[in-house]
Amino acid sequence: MKKHILLLLLFVSGLSTVVFSQDNSGKLTLEQSVEIALENNLNLKRSEMNLMSSEATLLESKGQMLPSFSMGASSGFRWGRSINPVTNDFESRRIGNVNISGNSSLPIYSGGRVRNSIQQAKLNVEVNKLNVETARNNITLNAINLFINIAFSMEQLNIAQSQLKTSTDQLARTKSLVMAGALPKADQLDLEAQKATNELEVINAENNLRIAKLNLSQALQLPFTDSFGIIIPEVGIDGLEIGNIGVGEVYSIAESRLPQIKAAILSVKSAEYGVKIAKGAFAPSLSLSANVFSNYVDQSTFMTPDPLIQQFENNLSQSANIGLNIPVFSNFRNKAGVQRARVQKRLSEIQEMEAKNLLRQDIESAYTSAYAAEQSYRSSLVRVEALGESFRMAQQRFEVGAINAVDFQVAQNNLFNAEADLVTAKYQYVFSVKVLDFYLGNPLTL
């Protein structure tokens, strides 16, 4: 996916400056959470290192088109009977020598292996660039999801605390009425049990919130503390809609733009070059080489050492060679290499199909979840409104003794469950629609 689309995903104008500072309350915004997740994620760093490695491989492959050149020198002494390098006679004395040489070689033809290796290396660089983009997208979506989970848990906690306050207030009123003899003791006991239940629900909601914060903190690679928190933006459903677009159209758009699909397609093309490289091993190879050599010996023809430079000039020799190598039988190495390359191509094709199937399944799941959550949210709105009115009436009737504490608790629990279901449907709907927006390339905002 292109960089400007990724920037839209991150809700910021750029990623070159990473912001780690929190606001005055010590809480993270959504933008900061995404930026920190991208900066600290080790999988992303690993993908970037793989990209650098593939770039080095490309450089090395391009270098195979150029002539190589090396120089060397050696010096030593020989004792006993040996050949004098100057006279070529056997002599029994110490002989000192200095040798210098230069070598160069150039591949002329290698069955297309060098050219195909360069093309394969170029594709591998592009694949790794796309893998980096894929990693960034996955990290971004995961951070957004974990951020939304915290917001969801905080709303659940608010609902639980609201229910606890209602139970506490009603219990205090009931105790007064019981002491005055207006209500039976059983009503007070029922409300005490209800208050204890609501206290447990608050504790559970607090634990769920703590776990949600811990998950985000760990995803950001930050040490978890009790002060860790987020700034919740206004999460509304105004303007959210699935629209008339279907799963097939969403998939078609996503397939053409998501980096993981592009990377899978390029991997197949890279494997095709791998087959060509393996087949090139059966072709003859032609190379050109050149050599320059000279030496100095401290024992000249007339037992008097010649000047160093003069001997190097006198003993200078050059050679040039053209070599042809025809593979006749390689102990099945070349045949096995072609077979492995073909297997790798087939594996790449399977991975491409897997990537496309996974994308289609993810889109189908997101679409189905969004549709179901939308229906659930609309129904929950009506349910909460109706049960809210029912609870208010039950509260009024309970206060005048028209209903008992059990009936009051039923009305309260019904409203609590409906409000919890509404929050669940709301956040499920919001996130599912945002995932669909991501697949469509639309900017993500809360």
Secondary structure, 3 states (H helix, E strand, C coil): CCHHHHHHHHCCCCCCCCCCCCCCCCCECHHHHHHHHHHHCHHHHHHHHHHHHHHHHHHHHHHCCCCEEEEEEEEEEECCEEECCCCCCEEECCEEEEEEEEEEEEEEECCCHHHHHHHHHHHHHHHHHHHHHHHHHHHHHHHHHHHHHHHHHHHHHHHHHHHHHHHHHHHHHHHHHHHCCCCCHHHHHHHHHHHHHHHHHHHHHHHHHHHHHHHHHHHCCCCCCCCCCECCCCCCCCCCCCCCCCHHHHHHHHHHHCHHHHHHHHHHHHHHHHHHHHHHCCCCEEEEEEEEEEEEECCCCCCCCCCHHHHHHHCCEEEEEEEEECCCCCCCHHHHHHHHHHHHHHHHHHHHHHHHHHHHHHHHHHHHHHHHHHHHHHHHHHHHHHHHHHHHHHHHHHHCCCCCHHHHHHHHHHHHHHHHHHHHHHHHHHHHHHHHHHHHCCCCCC
